[in-house]
């Protein structure tokens, strides 16, 4: 069923249902069954975006069609380029004048996703080159802790 829906989705977007690519979409789905977060790495134009967008659309379609497998859920994507903003804008920072904490883009998105009570999937997508500076904060998100640790000591526990 998954393979057939991937083909339907690709054709609906005027994309060729190339079997090796379709396998990559299935691999991504299978990886999400055992891991909370994943990292897609490859060259520009290598199909990373098409892969995750296809999977998100397939999962959403199958859920809306009431597929019996509960692994298929509606997917909501939040996408940004982490290299386009500063670390404070990304994860949050303290205003030195007022001493108040202001969440950054990633922490706002993840805090909101952690509070969701539905079975829908919330994907926070860092779409840009991997940088040692911003990826360091993602270590505890991508490991078994599934927690974003902020510089103010706050911890955002993400739901499995």
LINTAWO-V590623 format. One record per backbone hydrogen bond with DSSP energy under -0.5 kcal/mol. NH is the residue of the N-H (numbers start at 1). CO is the residue of the C=O. E is the energy in kcal/mol with one decimal. If there is no record, write none. Layout:
nh:NH co:CO e:E
nh:NH co:CO e:E
This chain:
nh:5 co:1 e:-2.3
nh:6 co:2 e:-2.3
nh:7 co:3 e:-2.1
nh:8 co:4 e:-2.3
nh:9 co:5 e:-2.6
nh:10 co:6 e:-2.6
nh:11 co:7 e:-2.5
nh:12 co:8 e:-2.2
nh:13 co:9 e:-0.9
nh:13 co:10 e:-0.9
nh:14 co:11 e:-1.8
nh:15 co:10 e:-2.8
nh:18 co:16 e:-2.2
nh:21 co:18 e:-0.9
nh:22 co:18 e:-2.4
nh:23 co:19 e:-2.2
nh:24 co:20 e:-1.3
nh:25 co:21 e:-1.7
nh:26 co:22 e:-1.9
nh:27 co:23 e:-2.8
nh:28 co:24 e:-2.2
nh:29 co:25 e:-2.2
nh:30 co:26 e:-2.8
nh:31 co:27 e:-2.4
nh:32 co:28 e:-2.1
nh:33 co:29 e:-0.8
nh:33 co:30 e:-0.5
nh:34 co:30 e:-0.6
nh:34 co:31 e:-1.2
nh:35 co:31 e:-2.2
nh:41 co:39 e:-0.6
nh:46 co:43 e:-2.0
nh:51 co:47 e:-2.2
nh:52 co:48 e:-2.2
nh:53 co:49 e:-2.6
nh:54 co:50 e:-2.3
nh:55 co:51 e:-2.2
nh:56 co:52 e:-2.5
nh:57 co:53 e:-2.5
nh:58 co:54 e:-2.6
nh:59 co:55 e:-2.8
nh:60 co:56 e:-2.2
nh:61 co:57 e:-2.5
nh:62 co:58 e:-2.8
nh:63 co:59 e:-2.1
nh:64 co:60 e:-2.6
nh:65 co:61 e:-1.6
nh:66 co:63 e:-2.0
nh:67 co:62 e:-2.5
nh:70 co:68 e:-0.6
nh:72 co:69 e:-1.4
nh:73 co:71 e:-0.7
nh:76 co:121 e:-3.1
nh:78 co:123 e:-2.9
nh:80 co:125 e:-2.2
nh:82 co:80 e:-0.7
nh:84 co:81 e:-1.6
nh:85 co:82 e:-0.8
nh:90 co:86 e:-1.7
nh:91 co:87 e:-3.0
nh:92 co:87 e:-0.8
nh:92 co:88 e:-1.2
nh:93 co:102 e:-2.1
nh:95 co:100 e:-2.8
nh:96 co:94 e:-0.6
nh:99 co:95 e:-2.9
nh:102 co:93 e:-2.5
nh:104 co:91 e:-0.7
nh:105 co:89 e:-3.5
nh:106 co:90 e:-2.0
nh:107 co:90 e:-1.1
nh:108 co:104 e:-2.5
nh:109 co:105 e:-2.3
nh:110 co:106 e:-2.8
nh:111 co:107 e:-2.5
nh:112 co:108 e:-2.3
nh:113 co:109 e:-2.3
nh:114 co:110 e:-2.3
nh:115 co:111 e:-0.9
nh:115 co:112 e:-0.6
nh:116 co:113 e:-1.1
nh:121 co:74 e:-3.3
nh:123 co:76 e:-3.1
nh:123 co:121 e:-0.6
nh:124 co:122 e:-0.6
nh:125 co:78 e:-3.7
nh:125 co:123 e:-0.7
nh:126 co:124 e:-0.6
nh:127 co:80 e:-2.8
nh:127 co:125 e:-1.1
nh:128 co:126 e:-1.0
nh:135 co:131 e:-2.5
nh:136 co:132 e:-0.9
nh:137 co:134 e:-0.5
nh:138 co:135 e:-1.3
nh:139 co:136 e:-1.3
nh:141 co:138 e:-0.5
nh:142 co:138 e:-2.5
nh:143 co:139 e:-1.3
nh:146 co:140 e:-0.6
nh:146 co:143 e:-1.2
nh:147 co:140 e:-2.3
nh:148 co:156 e:-2.6
nh:149 co:137 e:-0.5
nh:149 co:147 e:-0.6
nh:150 co:148 e:-0.6
nh:150 co:154 e:-2.9
nh:153 co:150 e:-1.9
nh:156 co:148 e:-2.8
nh:157 co:155 e:-0.7
nh:158 co:146 e:-3.0
nh:158 co:156 e:-0.6
